[in-house]
Amino acid sequence: MNKAKREYKLSQTLMITAVLACLASALLFLGLQYLSRGIIYDYCKKPEVISAHIEKKITSLRQYIKDNQISLSDLSELDNWMRGKELTEIVIYHDNTLIYSSHTLSPSFSFPSQPKFPDFYLWHNKYILTFQEGTAEVFIKDFFEHRYIDYITYFNLLVFFLCFITIMVFFIHKKVSYINTLEKEIRILEGGDLHYSITIKGNDELASLAQEIDEMRKAFIAREDYAERVRAATNTLMAGVSHDLRTPLTALIGYLEVLEGEDIPAKESSFLGKCKNRALQIKDLINHLFDYFFISTNDYKEIDLKHYPAQEVLREMIHEHIYLMEQSGFMVSSTVDLPEGRIKVDAGMIQRIFDNMLSNVQKYADPAHPVRLYSTIDSGELVLVFENHSRHSLEPTPKAGLGLNNCQKIMLLHQGRFMYRQNDHVFTIQLAFPLI
């Protein structure tokens, strides 16, 4: 049983998929971050956008000062307004003196009479605030673009996780779907449809399991086929034994009854030889029946086929076949020319074919006519042809039919062909061996 090599385990595949999903999601996240940051920075650099945000902040600050009646001497109350506005930065000056700062600059820092504000504040926006004691200058900066960047980062992270989860769910769904497919196919097999093939996908444990199930299915079919052949061959054997043994056995019993009633010794009676011939006929018929049973219930895998040169394996069988026919009183005309090629055979099984053909010639051929043997090469096959004239006085028995069926099955097991025909008085047999 050949099994495909499984290179990856399911756990390894899952780990590789997780890593690839993470990398794909990370690349997507970085790409989105790059694009979204560029869009946000381009948007937030527009003067009208900056002005709109600053105006909103300064309006809120002025309203807070007005509502809470904040004085220049108590600007610490502005800390309440700054709560929740971490991205907003303000500094307030009165008479060129820093009186409030939302960052860590010292409140005692003062500017010269001709103030030249530090470069740090050149990018701030200057506005006038009105207090009860007078006015003050406020410099305000709103880093609102960071708020958008945070929002888009959260969104991109969400996309990252959704992409990762989607890839993993897709992979797991494929495996779960495959498991569901195997479950349905196993239920089909349980229903009795053993010829339904199991789907084999991938190269992990699930695919290996599917292959094992399919191999079990094939093995079960093979066992069922073998059991069916055994049953059929057994039925044929029993029918053959019942039918074909009845005639010679009845005759044998009749001869024995005659012997029993004769007054002369058994060894002097002509019926003793007849009894012996009938007993040998029964023995020969039983051998043929069991040969048929053996051929019908054995698979091609159980026959030891080997490569032989055609001349080496067939020449001796043919010469022996010719010699035995001549010893039996037949004339033989042979023009067999064996080629140089090789054939794949079980020599013992082929010998049984020649023995069967010899037995048929001895029983049914007419010695007045020669037995012809010749060979041809046709479409890559070596074809051996045997021809003989049949005698009219003898009718073929079922034993001969069983023998020819055995020969046909043997040649099929050799991937060859066995053909026979009766044309007028000429009986012809052809053996076709594939040449290698």
C-alpha positions in Angstrom: 0.0 0.0 0.0 1.6 3.2 -1.2 1.1 6.3 1.0 1.9 9.9 0.0 4.6 11.4 2.1 3.1 13.9 4.6 5.6 16.8 4.9 3.7 19.0 7.4 1.8 18.3 10.6 -1.4 20.1 11.3 0.2 22.0 14.2 3.1 23.2 12.1 0.7 24.3 9.4 -1.3 26.2 12.0 1.8 27.9 13.3 3.0 28.8 9.8 -0.4 30.2 9.0 -0.5 32.3 12.2 2.9 33.8 11.4 2.0 34.5 7.8 -1.4 36.0 8.9 0.5 38.2 11.4 3.0 39.4 8.8 0.2 40.1 6.3 -1.8 42.0 8.9 1.3 43.9 10.0 2.1 45.0 6.4 -1.5 46.1 6.0 -1.3 48.1 9.3 1.9 49.8 8.3 0.6 50.6 4.9 -2.6 52.1 6.4 -0.6 54.0 8.9 1.6 55.5 6.3 -1.3 56.5 4.1 -3.5 57.8 6.9 -0.7 59.8 8.5 0.1 61.5 5.2 -3.6 62.4 4.7 -4.0 63.7 8.3 -0.8 65.8 8.1 -1.8 67.3 4.8 -5.2 68.1 6.2 -4.0 69.6 9.4 -1.5 71.9 7.7 -4.3 73.8 6.0 -4.6 77.3 7.5 -8.3 77.3 7.5 -8.4 74.0 9.5 -5.8 75.4 12.0 -7.7 78.6 12.4 -11.0 76.9 12.9 -9.6 74.7 15.8 -7.8 77.7 17.4 -10.8 79.9 17.2 -12.9 77.2 18.9 -10.4 76.9 21.7 -10.0 80.7 22.3 -13.7 81.2 22.3 -14.1 78.5 24.9 -11.3 80.0 27.0 -12.8 83.5 26.9 -16.2 82.2 27.8 -14.7 80.3 30.7 -12.9 83.5 32.0 -16.1 85.5 31.7 -18.3 82.9 33.3 -15.9 82.4 36.3 -14.9 86.0 36.6 -11.2 85.1 36.7 -8.8 87.8 37.5 -5.1 88.3 36.5 -4.0 87.6 40.0 -5.6 84.2 40.2 -5.0 82.4 36.9 -4.6 79.1 38.6 -8.3 78.5 38.0 -7.4 78.1 34.4 -6.1 74.7 35.3 -9.7 73.5 35.5 -10.2 74.6 31.9 -7.1 72.8 30.8 -8.3 69.5 32.2 -8.9 67.1 29.3 -7.1 69.4 26.9 -3.7 67.7 27.0 -3.1 68.6 23.3 -3.7 72.3 23.9 -0.9 74.6 25.1 -1.3 78.2 26.3 0.9 80.9 27.8 -0.4 84.3 29.1 1.7 87.5 29.3 0.8 90.7 31.0 3.1 93.7 30.5 5.7 91.4 28.9 5.7 89.1 32.0 4.7 85.5 31.9 1.9 85.1 34.3 0.5 81.7 33.3 1.8 78.7 31.4 0.3 75.3 30.8 3.7 73.7 30.6 6.7 73.7 32.9 8.3 77.1 32.1 8.9 79.1 35.2 6.2 81.8 35.9 8.9 84.3 37.0 10.4 84.4 33.5 10.1 87.9 32.1 10.8 89.5 28.8 12.7 92.8 28.1 10.9 96.0 27.6 11.1 95.4 23.9 9.9 91.9 24.0 11.3 89.5 21.6 9.5 86.2 22.3 11.6 83.1 22.2 11.6 81.1 19.0 9.7 78.5 20.8 6.6 80.7 20.6 6.9 82.0 17.1 4.6 79.3 15.8 1.9 80.0 18.5 -1.2 82.1 17.8 -1.5 85.4 19.7 -4.9 86.6 21.1 -6.1 89.2 23.6 -7.9 88.1 26.7 -10.0 90.5 28.8 -9.9 90.3 32.6 -11.4 92.5 35.3 -8.0 94.3 35.8 -7.3 94.7 32.1 -6.1 92.7 29.2 -3.4 90.1 28.6 -1.8 88.4 25.7 -2.3 84.7 25.2 -0.4 82.4 22.9 -2.3 79.2 22.1 -1.3 76.1 20.2 -3.6 73.1 19.6 -1.9 69.8 18.5 -5.2 68.5 17.3 -3.6 66.4 14.5 -2.3 64.0 17.2 -5.9 63.3 18.2 -6.7 62.3 14.6 -3.6 60.2 14.5 -4.6 58.4 17.6 -8.1 57.8 16.2 -6.7 56.5 12.9 -4.1 54.3 14.8 -6.9 52.7 16.8 -8.8 52.1 13.6 -5.8 50.6 11.9 -5.1 48.4 14.9 -8.7 47.2 14.6 -8.1 46.5 10.9 -4.9 44.6 11.9 -6.8 42.3 14.3 -9.7 41.8 11.9 -7.3 40.9 9.1 -5.4 38.4 11.3 -8.6 36.9 12.7 -10.1 36.6 9.2 -7.1 34.8 7.8 -7.1 32.4 10.8 -10.8 31.8 10.6 -10.6 31.2 6.9 -7.8 28.6 7.4 -9.7 26.9 10.3 -12.9 27.0 8.4 -11.2 25.1 5.5 -10.1 22.4 7.9 -13.4 22.2 9.6 -15.2 22.1 6.2 -12.8 19.2 5.2 -13.7 17.4 8.5 -17.4 17.8 7.7 -16.8 16.5 4.2 -15.0 13.4 5.6 -17.8 12.9 8.1 -20.4 13.0 5.3 -18.3 10.6 3.1 -17.9 8.2 6.0 -21.7 8.2 6.5 -22.0 7.3 2.8 -19.7 4.4 3.4 -21.7 3.4 6.4 -24.7 3.3 4.2 -23.1 0.6 2.1 -21.8 2.6 -0.9 -18.2 1.3 -0.7 -17.4 2.5 -4.2 -17.7 6.2 -3.1 -14.1 7.5 -3.0 -12.9 9.5 0.0 -11.7 13.0 -0.8 -7.9 13.5 0.0 -6.7 17.1 0.2 -3.5 18.5 1.6 -0.6 16.8 3.2 -1.3 16.9 7.0 -2.8 14.5 9.5 -6.3 15.0 8.1 -5.2 14.1 4.6 -3.4 11.0 6.0 -6.5 10.0 7.9 -8.6 10.4 4.7 -6.1 8.2 2.8 -6.1 5.5 5.5 -10.0 5.5 5.4 -9.9 5.2 1.6 -7.3 2.4 1.8 -9.6 0.6 4.3 -12.5 1.1 1.9 -10.5 -0.5 -1.0 -9.3 -3.3 1.2 -12.9 -4.0 2.3 -14.0 -4.0 -1.4 -11.2 -6.4 -2.2 -12.2 -8.7 0.6 -15.8 -8.6 -0.5 -14.9 -9.3 -4.1 -12.7 -12.2 -2.9 -15.5 -13.6 -0.7 -17.9 -13.3 -3.6 -15.6 -15.2 -5.9 -15.2 -17.9 -3.3 -18.9 -18.2 -3.0 -19.4 -18.3 -6.7 -16.6 -20.8 -7.2 -17.9 -22.9 -4.3 -21.4 -22.9 -5.9 -19.8 -23.9 -9.2 -17.7 -26.6 -7.6 -20.6 -28.0 -5.7 -22.8 -27.9 -8.8 -20.0 -29.5 -10.9 -19.4 -32.2 -8.3 -23.1 -32.9 -8.0 -23.7 -33.1 -11.8 -20.4 -34.3 -13.3 -19.7 -37.1 -10.8 -23.2 -38.6 -11.0 -22.7 -40.3 -14.4 -19.3 -42.0 -13.8 -20.2 -42.8 -10.2 -23.5 -44.4 -11.3 -21.6 -46.5 -13.8 -19.1 -47.5 -11.2 -21.8 -48.7 -8.8 -23.4 -50.7 -11.7 -20.1 -52.4 -12.5 -19.5 -53.2 -8.9 -23.0 -54.7 -8.7 -22.2 -56.9 -11.7 -19.0 -58.0 -10.1 -20.9 -58.8 -6.9 -23.3 -61.1 -8.8 -20.7 -62.9 -11.0 -19.4 -66.4 -10.1 -15.9 -65.8 -11.4 -13.1 -64.1 -9.4 -13.1 -60.3 -9.6 -9.6 -60.2 -11.1 -10.7 -62.4 -14.1 -13.7 -60.2 -14.8 -13.6 -57.5 -17.6 -15.7 -55.2 -15.3 -12.7 -54.8 -12.9 -10.8 -52.8 -15.5 -14.0 -50.8 -16.2 -14.3 -50.0 -12.5 -10.7 -48.9 -12.3 -11.2 -46.6 -15.4 -14.3 -45.1 -13.9 -12.5 -44.5 -10.6 -9.6 -42.8 -12.4 -12.2 -40.7 -14.4 -13.8 -39.6 -11.1 -10.4 -38.7 -9.6 -9.4 -36.7 -12.8 -12.7 -34.9 -12.8 -12.3 -33.9 -9.1 -8.8 -32.6 -9.8 -10.2 -30.4 -12.6 -13.0 -29.2 -10.4 -10.6 -28.2 -7.6 -8.2 -26.6 -10.2 -11.1 -24.5 -11.4 -11.9 -23.5 -7.7 -8.3 -22.5 -7.2 -8.0 -20.3 -10.3 -11.4 -18.7 -9.6 -10.5 -17.6 -6.1 -7.0 -16.4 -6.4 -5.9 -12.8 -7.4 -3.3 -11.7 -9.8 -1.1 -10.5 -6.9 -0.8 -14.1 -5.6 0.8 -15.4 -8.8 4.6 -15.2 -9.0 5.1 -13.6 -12.4 8.8 -13.4 -13.5 10.5 -12.2 -16.7 11.9 -14.9 -18.9 13.2 -15.0 -22.4 10.4 -16.5 -24.5 12.7 -19.1 -26.1 14.0 -20.3 -22.7 10.6 -20.8 -21.0 8.5 -22.0 -23.9 10.9 -24.1 -26.0 11.2 -26.9 -23.5 7.4 -27.0 -22.9 6.6 -27.1 -26.6 9.2 -29.9 -27.2 7.8 -31.9 -24.3 4.3 -31.3 -25.6 5.2 -32.6 -29.1 7.1 -35.6 -27.7 4.1 -36.7 -25.5 1.7 -36.3 -28.4 3.9 -38.4 -30.6 4.2 -41.0 -27.8 0.4 -41.1 -27.7 0.3 -42.0 -31.4 -0.3 -38.5 -33.0 1.6 -37.0 -35.9 2.8 -33.5 -35.1 3.6 -30.7 -37.6 5.5 -27.9 -35.9 6.6 -24.6 -37.4 7.0 -22.7 -34.1 9.6 -19.9 -34.3 10.1 -18.3 -30.9 11.3 -14.6 -30.9 14.1 -13.1 -28.9 11.8 -11.0 -26.7 10.9 -11.6 -23.1 7.6 -12.6 -21.5 6.3 -12.3 -17.9 4.9 -15.6 -16.8 4.5 -18.1 -14.0 6.1 -21.2 -15.5 4.1 -23.6 -13.4 0.8 -22.1 -14.5 1.8 -22.1 -18.2 2.8 -25.8 -17.8 -0.7 -26.6 -16.5 -2.1 -25.0 -19.7 0.0 -27.3 -21.9 -0.9 -30.3 -19.7 -4.6 -29.5 -20.2 -4.2 -29.2 -23.9 -2.3 -32.4 -24.1 -5.1 -34.2 -22.2 -7.7 -32.8 -24.6 -5.8 -33.9 -27.6 -5.4 -37.4 -26.2 -9.1 -37.7 -25.5 -10.8 -35.9 -28.4 -8.3 -35.5 -31.3 -8.4 -37.8 -34.4 -5.0 -39.6 -34.8 -5.6 -39.9 -38.5 -4.9 -36.2 -38.9 -1.7 -34.4 -37.8 -1.7 -31.9 -35.0 -0.4 -28.5 -36.2 1.7 -26.1 -34.1 2.8 -22.7 -35.3 3.5 -19.2 -34.0 3.0 -15.6 -35.2 3.9 -12.1 -33.9 1.0 -9.8 -33.9 0.8 -6.3 -32.4 3.6 -6.9 -29.9 2.2 -10.4 -28.9 3.6 -13.9 -29.4 0.7 -16.1 -30.5 1.0 -19.9 -30.3 -1.6 -21.8 -32.3 -2.6 -25.4 -31.8 -4.9 -27.2 -34.3 -6.3 -30.7 -34.3 -9.2 -32.6 -35.9 -11.9 -33.8 -33.5 -13.3 -37.4 -33.4 -17.0 -37.7 -34.0 -17.4 -40.8 -31.9 -16.6 -38.9 -28.7 -18.5 -36.1 -27.1 -16.6 -33.6 -24.9 -17.4 -34.0 -21.2 -17.9 -31.1 -18.8 -14.4 -31.8 -17.6 -13.0 -30.5 -20.9 -15.0 -27.3 -20.6 -13.7 -26.7 -17.0 -10.1 -27.2 -18.3 -10.5 -24.7 -21.0 -12.0 -22.2 -18.6 -9.0 -22.7 -16.3 -6.7 -22.0 -19.2 -8.6 -18.9 -20.0 -8.4 -17.6 -16.5 -4.7 -18.4 -16.2 -3.9 -16.4 -19.4 -6.0 -13.4 -18.1 -3.9 -13.5 -14.9 -0.9 -13.2 -17.2 -2.5 -10.2 -19.0 -2.6 -12.4 -22.1 -5.3 -14.0 -24.1 -6.6 -17.6 -24.5 -9.0 -18.3 -27.4 -10.5 -21.5 -28.8 -13.0 -22.3 -31.5 -14.5 -25.3 -33.3 -14.7 -24.9 -37.1 -16.2 -27.9 -38.8 -14.0 -30.7 -37.5 -11.0 -28.5 -36.7 -10.5 -27.5 -33.1 -8.1 -24.5 -32.7 -6.5 -23.0 -29.5 -4.5 -19.7 -29.5 -2.2 -18.5 -26.7 -1.2 -14.8 -26.8 1.7 -13.6 -24.6 2.6 -9.9 -24.4 6.2 -9.4 -25.4 8.3 -7.1 -23.3 
